[in-house]
Amino acid sequence: METIMIQEADAATLEVLTFALQMEGYRVCSLTDNTENVLDLIRRHHPKLVLLDCWLSNYSGKQVCQWIKAHFPRLPVIAFSCDNQIAEQYRLLGFDDYLKKPFDLDLLYQVIRKHLPQQKKRRYISTPA
């Protein structure tokens, strides 16, 4: 089971993302406090992808992305933003891809599978008793 690390400032959005990714068979590591040492968390949890809120309170998403890329250059970092300009700016900021808020679950899964193609879909389907 692949691990995805998420840093999202909004608790409700983080909860939806976590649930949606777990339903697809991913393990989720939430980075709730942007003062935590991101690099230590990556070393500890070995995520295969990072979803990063672009506009953090203490640091810019660009800074955090640059820290990650300096130490883990092959780790995909996906920008997650409400900014209307994110489609034009994500590469300039150092991100591998982006998701615009509000997000569509199918697009979320599509972007993740683009960067983690080996993960098989594992949707939970209820069976009649």
Buried (B, 14 or more C-beta within 10 A) or exposed (E): EBBBBBBBEEEEBBEBBBEBBBBBBBBBBBBEEBEEEBBEBBEEBEBBBBBBBBBBEEBEBBBBBBBBBEEBEEBBBBBBBEBEEBEEBBEEBBBBBBBBBEBEEEEBBEBBBEBBEEBEEEEEEEEEE
